[in-house]
Amino acid sequence: MIHIVGGGLAGCEAAWQAASRGVRVTIHEMRPVTPTPVHKTDRLAELVCSNSLRSDKPDNAVGVLKQEMRLLGSLVMRAADQTRVPAGAALAVDRLKFSEAITRAIEEHPVVDVVREEITAIPEPADERSPVILATGPLTAPALSRAIAQLVGQSHLYFYDAVGPIVLAESIDGQTVFRASRWGRSLRGDDPGEIAGAADGDYLNCPFDAGQYARFYDALVHAEPAEVHDFDREHFFEGCLPIEVMAHRGVETLRFGPMKPVGLVDPRTGRYPYAVVQLRQDTLAGDHYSLVGFQTQLKWGEQARVFRLIPGLEHAEFVRFGMIHRNTYINAPTVLRETWQTRRDGRLFFAGQISGVEGYVESAASGLLAGVNAAALARGDAPSVPPRTTAIGALSYYVSHADAADYQPTNITFGIMEPLVAAGREGRHKGDKLARKLAIADRAFADVQQWAASSVIGGR
Ligand SMILES: Cc1cc2nc3c(=O)[nH]c(=O)nc-3n(C[C@H](O)[C@H](O)[C@H](O)COP(=O)(O)OP(=O)(O)OC[C@H]3O[C@@H](n4cnc5c(N)ncnc54)[C@H](O)[C@@H]3O)c2cc1C
């Protein structure tokens, strides 16, 4: 018997996977007894905001993840395909029909029970074969949040997500930016690349002259903010103010804050620039760079327009836009194994947004593997995950191995999947981005099916 707390996207997918393997499941869902600030109905797997599950094409990593989930018998994908509405290359759904389809499938399943109650303490697994999955989402109720904080350590549970935008390395103009650490204090000392001064530091620096800064500043203070929920306005810590809020305090504020140029000598001029935006490389996804200190609540379109005024980012491709929102999540690399089990107790799993992933599809994907592995324990089998050549395996690896010191919830991207070069296929696709992505996708589909066929728990 498996207990799942939270009947959202992750909880329902986990329940479906376990039940499909003949394992009894009880889902504990607090709505409608206790509401959340964003859910509007009592249905399971309610989409709280957009009705889009993003791209459905194999040249996009989330498209690959979706197809893998279909191959693994995902309930969320089945419901999404059944209720899709026209949205070009994206998979958008009729949100009511979508959550109704999932609610029906779960409630009618002969081995699944749904209990409508708020869980306030972490359920104790009855024995080795009775695992528990916590899938209570970004708005986990307060009493359970406190219990989770106690379990993982106060400093490893976060209540806010403040991230700067992330750009693709190959879209940064290497002729404009320079590599340096402030005052030359490098954290490493190798890894020269194609960027000027590559051996000299940990950051790529985008240098501004006074005119460029004035134009950027003007665009930033006039950019349109996104609609912000009241509960997302609750508290900005001084340390993570949105960049646009900081800019409104005065034209010089950014030059004494995140755009401070001192200690950063541009090798081309031998001087400090007028202002600087620093880009930090993601530890695992080496081809991603985040804009340091650029957490923001601007609309995504506005972020693209304004941040492309940064010298060196004129043609930047954004892997993820910046945001600040209420989000309860654990520091996954310190808490989780690759199998979504906790390190300290293999009978306890996290899944969904609270496990440190970002997005509807990623939440459901983590639920899928947590459900598969919890079912494995219930049946006396060993847990396992697909390889990192697959999107779902790469996501599992990332959450359990990323840099814990600076952990941010992640979307699936090609950057965290194993590159083709490791498989010796890079040569054929070098230079052709689309062909490379499609080859990664083909490899992923083959590998996920192989995993499902070869593993007792992957197949149902
Ligand atoms: C405001 C907001 C907007 C978002 N918009 C998007 C978007 O547009 N696109 C996107 O891809 N992602 C979005 N996300 C991020 C994320 O993908 C969704 O939150 C997604 O629903 C997460 O799935 P989940 O299963 O982890 O959590 P949820 O779908 O939230 O499910 C968790 C469930 O647990 C229940 N629960 C909570 N605490 C308890 C408890 N103590 N006892 C019992 N039940 C409990 C809740 O009622 C809920 O039903 C958004 C997040 C937020 C907060």
Ligand as a Chemical Component Dictionary entry (heavy atoms), coordinates in Angstrom:
data_LIG
# 
_chem_comp.id                   LIG 
_chem_comp.type                 NON-POLYMER 
_chem_comp.pdbx_formal_charge   0 
_chem_comp.three_letter_code    LIG 
# 
loop_
_chem_comp_atom.comp_id 
_chem_comp_atom.atom_id 
_chem_comp_atom.alt_atom_id 
_chem_comp_atom.type_symbol 
_chem_comp_atom.charge 
_chem_comp_atom.model_Cartn_x 
_chem_comp_atom.model_Cartn_y 
_chem_comp_atom.model_Cartn_z 
_chem_comp_atom.pdbx_ordinal 
LIG C1  C1  C 0 0.576  30.534 -8.979  1  
LIG C2  C2  C 0 1.289  29.479 -9.744  2  
LIG C3  C3  C 0 1.197  29.452 -11.118 3  
LIG C4  C4  C 0 1.864  28.456 -11.855 4  
LIG N1  N1  N 0 1.745  28.464 -13.202 5  
LIG C5  C5  C 0 2.342  27.516 -13.942 6  
LIG C6  C6  C 0 2.187  27.505 -15.356 7  
LIG O1  O1  O 0 1.503  28.345 -15.928 8  
LIG N2  N2  N 0 2.823  26.539 -16.065 9  
LIG C7  C7  C 0 3.565  25.584 -15.451 10 
LIG O2  O2  O 0 4.108  24.722 -16.162 11 
LIG N3  N3  N 0 3.731  25.575 -14.111 12 
LIG C8  C8  C 0 3.139  26.516 -13.326 13 
LIG N4  N4  N 0 3.304  26.516 -11.961 14 
LIG C9  C9  C 0 4.239  25.578 -11.328 15 
LIG C10 C10 C 0 3.790  24.108 -11.178 16 
LIG O3  O3  O 0 3.974  23.456 -12.380 17 
LIG C11 C11 C 0 2.381  23.889 -10.725 18 
LIG O4  O4  O 0 2.276  24.451 -9.466  19 
LIG C12 C12 C 0 1.982  22.392 -10.682 20 
LIG O5  O5  O 0 0.638  22.324 -10.369 21 
LIG C13 C13 C 0 2.779  21.576 -9.704  22 
LIG O6  O6  O 0 2.268  20.273 -9.620  23 
LIG P1  P1  P 0 2.272  19.500 -8.206  24 
LIG O7  O7  O 0 1.582  18.216 -8.389  25 
LIG O8  O8  O 0 3.637  19.497 -7.674  26 
LIG O9  O9  O 0 1.426  20.459 -7.235  27 
LIG P2  P2  P 0 -0.181 20.802 -7.273  28 
LIG O10 O10 O 0 -0.723 20.602 -8.643  29 
LIG O11 O11 O 0 -0.290 22.119 -6.616  30 
LIG O12 O12 O 0 -0.768 19.671 -6.347  31 
LIG C14 C14 C 0 -0.514 19.634 -4.967  32 
LIG C15 C15 C 0 -1.789 19.209 -4.269  33 
LIG O13 O13 O 0 -1.504 18.985 -2.906  34 
LIG C16 C16 C 0 -2.573 19.483 -2.128  35 
LIG N5  N5  N 0 -2.059 19.732 -0.768  36 
LIG C17 C17 C 0 -1.203 20.701 -0.360  37 
LIG N6  N6  N 0 -0.921 20.556 0.952   38 
LIG C18 C18 C 0 -1.619 19.465 1.387   39 
LIG C19 C19 C 0 -1.734 18.805 2.645   40 
LIG N7  N7  N 0 -1.081 19.239 3.723   41 
LIG N8  N8  N 0 -2.545 17.717 2.740   42 
LIG C20 C20 C 0 -3.225 17.252 1.649   43 
LIG N9  N9  N 0 -3.149 17.849 0.433   44 
LIG C21 C21 C 0 -2.336 18.939 0.303   45 
LIG C22 C22 C 0 -3.060 20.695 -2.886  46 
LIG O14 O14 O 0 -4.413 20.998 -2.583  47 
LIG C23 C23 C 0 -2.876 20.261 -4.330  48 
LIG O15 O15 O 0 -4.029 19.693 -4.882  49 
LIG C24 C24 C 0 2.649  27.483 -11.190 50 
LIG C25 C25 C 0 2.750  27.512 -9.798  51 
LIG C26 C26 C 0 2.072  28.491 -9.073  52 
LIG C27 C27 C 0 2.180  28.504 -7.574  53 
# 
loop_
_chem_comp_bond.comp_id 
_chem_comp_bond.atom_id_1 
_chem_comp_bond.atom_id_2 
_chem_comp_bond.value_order 
_chem_comp_bond.pdbx_ordinal 
LIG C1  C2  SING 1  
LIG C2  C3  SING 2  
LIG C2  C26 DOUB 3  
LIG C3  C4  DOUB 4  
LIG C4  N1  SING 5  
LIG C4  C24 SING 6  
LIG N1  C5  DOUB 7  
LIG C5  C6  SING 8  
LIG C5  C8  SING 9  
LIG C6  O1  DOUB 10 
LIG C6  N2  SING 11 
LIG N2  C7  SING 12 
LIG C7  O2  DOUB 13 
LIG C7  N3  SING 14 
LIG N3  C8  DOUB 15 
LIG C8  N4  SING 16 
LIG N4  C9  SING 17 
LIG N4  C24 SING 18 
LIG C9  C10 SING 19 
LIG C10 O3  SING 20 
LIG C10 C11 SING 21 
LIG C11 O4  SING 22 
LIG C11 C12 SING 23 
LIG C12 O5  SING 24 
LIG C12 C13 SING 25 
LIG C13 O6  SING 26 
LIG O6  P1  SING 27 
LIG P1  O7  DOUB 28 
LIG P1  O8  SING 29 
LIG P1  O9  SING 30 
LIG O9  P2  SING 31 
LIG P2  O10 DOUB 32 
LIG P2  O11 SING 33 
LIG P2  O12 SING 34 
LIG O12 C14 SING 35 
LIG C14 C15 SING 36 
LIG C15 O13 SING 37 
LIG C15 C23 SING 38 
LIG O13 C16 SING 39 
LIG C16 N5  SING 40 
LIG C16 C22 SING 41 
LIG N5  C17 SING 42 
LIG N5  C21 SING 43 
LIG C17 N6  DOUB 44 
LIG N6  C18 SING 45 
LIG C18 C19 SING 46 
LIG C18 C21 DOUB 47 
LIG C19 N7  SING 48 
LIG C19 N8  DOUB 49 
LIG N8  C20 SING 50 
LIG C20 N9  DOUB 51 
LIG N9  C21 SING 52 
LIG C22 O14 SING 53 
LIG C22 C23 SING 54 
LIG C23 O15 SING 55 
LIG C24 C25 DOUB 56 
LIG C25 C26 SING 57 
LIG C26 C27 SING 58 
# 
